[in-house]
Amino acid sequence: MTMRDIQVTIIDRQGKPHQIEAPTDLNMNLMELVRAYELAPEGTIGVCGGMAMCASCQCYVLSPHQLPDKSDEEEAMLSEAFFVNDKSRLGCQIHLTDKLNGLQVELAPEGS
């Protein structure tokens, strides 16, 4: 683990947790991290390429991290998605920064 990496726990859609060392110096978002580690089947996450235009990367933030407010686009997308709760966020809108060390998220069910 380098100084620029953070620890992130991602619970996949089968309920299995994955401890990941995530780089903070590549301007990655959570959806890209899930894709890089193949924690969801190809074509089931990040369908819109991270433009907040689908909800395939919806996740539930389980840890008490303070995240940036949702954009209007993210709010609108989540208002139309399935399986949304008060912890729902779009993974493509969560950029990996030092402040997110220890982040814990669970992927929403497919079809969200």
Stockholm file with secondary structure:
# STOCKHOLM 1.0

chainA/1-112         MTMRDIQVTIIDRQGKPHQIEAPTDLNMNLMELVRAYELAPEGTIGVCGGMAMCASCQCYVLSPHQLPDKSDEEEAMLSEAFFVNDKSRLGCQIHLTDKLNGLQVELAPEGS
#=GR chainA/1-112 SS CCTTEEEEEEECTTSCEEEEEEESSSCCBHHHHHHHTTCSCTTSSCTTSSSSSSCTTEEEECSCCCCCCCCHHHHHHHHHCSSCCTTEEEGGGCBCCGGGTTEEEEECCTTC
#=GC SS_cons         CCTTEEEEEEECTTSCEEEEEEESSSCCBHHHHHHHTTCSCTTSSCTTSSSSSSCTTEEEECSCCCCCCCCHHHHHHHHHCSSCCTTEEEGGGCBCCGGGTTEEEEECCTTC
//
